[in-house]
Each structure stands twice: as C-alpha cells, then as structure tokens.
Amino acid sequence: MKEFKGAHSLKDVQSFIDAHPLAFLYISRESCSVCQAVKPRVEEMLEDFPMIASLQISVDEVPEAAGEYTVFTAPALLMYVDGKEWFREVRFVVMDDLRGQFKRITEQYDGKGY
C-alpha cells in the first residue's frame, strides 16, 4: 500500500505542492473516525496512479492548515495540478468518483502543463 508521507508545517505542504506537478493532500484529524476509515482506501487507490504524489497533514498537529486550505470538516482531499487546486472532496467520499477524477487527470496530464 502506498502510505501517505506526513507534513509537519505549512511550509512542508507548500514545498510538496511546488515540487510535484500532481500533488494530492489528505487533510485529517486524529479523532476523526471517517478520516481513519477513508485513508487506507485512498492509499490503496493511489497505487494505481503512480504519477500522483500524496501527502497527509493533520489539523491537530498543524491547526493553521484548516484556515490556509479553507477546510471546515475532515477529511478533506485536495488535488493540485501544477500548483493549482483542481478538485476537492470532503467528509463522505465516493470512491468511484475519486478514482474517476484521478483517472481523468493522469490520462490528460502530459507533464508539460495541463
């Protein structure tokens, strides 16, 4: 399973987004049961999309992340393409829809920009 790397500051997150043309953020809370249930399913799904780099950030550890990324509930799944937010899913994630989003992005992305 492709486990998420962890971020410990907003600087870590911004550096990650800047360094990866296809960057996926998983924003969670430690006490969130939905976060804990969704995370392994998303990690497993991302194995099918090696072009997408992934990172997890806990708003318990980095509370300012909620404000920076306008997150009001967890989990929040944010996809960035070339540094721009492309889509987001929150709380109750439909896995087939998420897979479809990943598939569309990876099929259309040519590495020279979207």
N, C-alpha and C positions, 0 to 999 in steps of 0.2 A: 504494500500500500504506500502511496506517495503521501507522506506525512507533511503537514504544514510546518514551515520554519516559523519561529516566533519573532515578533518585533517587540522591542522594549522602550521605544520612544517614537515620537512623530518623525524625527529625523530618520530613523531606521525605515519607516514606511515610505517617506518621500524618496529616499535613496533607492529603495526597492523599485518603486514605480518608475523612477528615472532610468534605472538600469535594465528594465525588462520591457520590451515592446508590448508583450501580452502579459499583464500583471493582474492577478486575482487576489483580492483581500477578503479574508474571513474575519469579521469583527464579532467578538463574542463576549460573554460574561461567564465567570466561573460558576455561578449559581443557576445558570440557565439550563434547564433540562432539554429544551428544544435544541439549544446550541450543541449539547453533548450528543444528542441523537442524530443531528444532521451532519455533523463534522465527519464521521467516518464514511458516510455515504458519498459526500463531496470529495473527500480524499481519494476514495476508490475510483470515482468517476474521472477525476483528473489524470489518472494513469493512462487513460485513453487519449489524452490531449497533452503530449509532452512539450508542445510549444508554449503552453501556458505555465508561467511561474506562479507559485502561490505563497501566501504569507498570512499568518494569523496574528491578530492583535486583540488583546483583552482590554476592555474598557475598565476593568478592575485595576489592572496594572498601569494603564495609560489613560486616565479618565478624560484628558483633553481630546482624545481621538473621537469621542462622540460628537463634540462640537465641530471639530475640524472636518469630519466627513458627514455631518448632518445625520447622525444616527440616533433615532429615538427608541428603537427596540432592537433586541438581539434574537437571533443572529442577523447580521447584515452582510450580504455577499455582494461585493463590488468588483466589477470587471473594468480594467483600464486598457485602452488600446493607444499606444504611442502617447502615454501620459494623460489621456483624456478619459473621463468616466464614460463607459459605453453602455452599461446597464447595471441595475442593482435589483436584488431580490431581498426581501426581509421576512423575518419570522417564520412563516409557513411556506416552505419552498417546494414547488412542484418539480420533482427531479427530472421528469421527461422534458419539461420546458427549459430547465437549466442545461441539460445535455444538448438540446436543440440550439440554444444560444452559443454554447461552446463550439458546437459543430459549425455553425454559420461563420463565426469569427475565424476559426482556424482554416476553414476552406477558402475564405476570401482574402485572408491576410497574406501578402506576398513578401513581407519583410522590408519593403521599401516605403511603407506607409499604407494607411488604409484608404 
